[in-house]
Amino acid sequence: MQQELIVAFATDNGKHLTNEHFGEAKEYLIYNLSKNEAKYVDVVNNIPLKEEMHADPRKANGIAGLLKTHKVNVIVNQAFGANIKRMNKKFVCIISKQNIIDDCIANIQVNIEDIIVAHNKGEERDNLRL
């Protein structure tokens, strides 16, 4: 069973989750997380896209493509828009109760087995609230 996750945290300042929806973040901090280790991988700048409609699938697909180049399988923020349904098919979406990214990392490490189970459900997964 996979024991590591590649996680993207939506942020505007590198320390806290953004107050906006996941897709509106300025950037995404990418970490490789296991139960006992957190390795910073990269920061990925978001690509602004003018939505032509609410929950524009082009926006979801653009962000998903951006994150998949880093092999991300979990995305984290306190708020997601209507595109969360599309993103759930590609990632485990974690709606975080914490705002500080270091606290989010610790929470994911404590709950990593449940997150891996959700990941392994594939497109049938639901988002998680942690």
N, C-alpha and C positions, 0 to 999 in steps of 0.2 A: 504494500500500500504506500502511496506517495506520502512522504512525511514533510515535504516542503511546499510552500505556496509562494507565488510571485504576486505581490499585493501592490495596488496603486491607490494612493491616498490623494484625494482632491484637496488642493490648497491654493491659497493666494499669497502666503507669506513663508511657507516652508516649516512652520511650527504648529499651525492649527488647521483643522479642516475648514474649508470655505463655508461661508454662511449662505452661499448660493446653491442651486442644484448642482449635482455632480458635473454635468456637461458645461457648466458656466465657469468652472475653476480656471484660474490663470495657468496652473500647471499641475502635474501629477508626480508625486514622489514615489519611486518604485523601490520596493524592498523584497528581498528573498528572506522569508521567515520560516523557521522551524520552531519546535517547542522550546528550544534552549538558545537559539541564536537569531539575531536580526542583522542582516547585511544590507546596507544601502547599495542600490544598484545604479540608479540614474534619476535625473529629473527630466520630465518630458513636457515641453510647452504645449498647451492646448492650441488647437487650430480654430480660430474664430470662424463661425459659419452663420450667416444670416438665415434664420429659419423662415421657410416660406409658409409653414403652417405649424400649429401647436404639435409637439411631439414628432417633429420632422424626422423620418427614418434616415435621411441623408446624414443628419447630425449624429444619430446613434451609430450608424455604420462608420462614419469618419472617426469618431472617438474610439470605437472598438478596433478599427484597423490600426490606429496609432498605438494602442496599448498591446495589441496582439504581436506587434513587432518586438516587444520585450517579453513575450510569452506570459503576460499577466493572466491570472485566472481568478483573482479576487479584486473587487473594487470597493472602496470605503468612502462614505461621507455621511453627514447627518441628514442630508436631504437629497432626494432624487425627484426628477420630474416624471411625466407620463412615459417617457422612454425606458423606464425601469423594466417594463415588460419585455422589451427587446433585449435589453442588456442582461437580464436574467438568463436568457438563452445562451449567452456567450460567457458569462462570468457569475461567480457568487457575488451578489450585491449585499454588502453589509451596511445597514443603517445603524450608525454608531451613536451610542448615548454619550460618548466622550467627545471632546473637541480637540484636545491636545494630542498630536500624532503619537508621541511617545507612549501615552496612556492607551491609545488604540492598539499600538503594537503589542503591548503587554496583554491586553484583553484578547487579542487574536491568538497569542501564544497559549494562553490558558484554555481557549476554546478550539484549538486547532483540529482536534479529532472530529468535532461536530462540523466544522467548516469543510474538512476533507470529505466527509460523508455527503454534505450538500453538493460539493463539486462533482462527486462521482455520479450524482443523479442526472447529470447532463442537462438537456434543455427542459426537463421537467422540474428543475429545482425552483424553490421559492427563495425570496430574499430572507436574510437573517437580521434580527435586531439584537445587537450586542452592546 
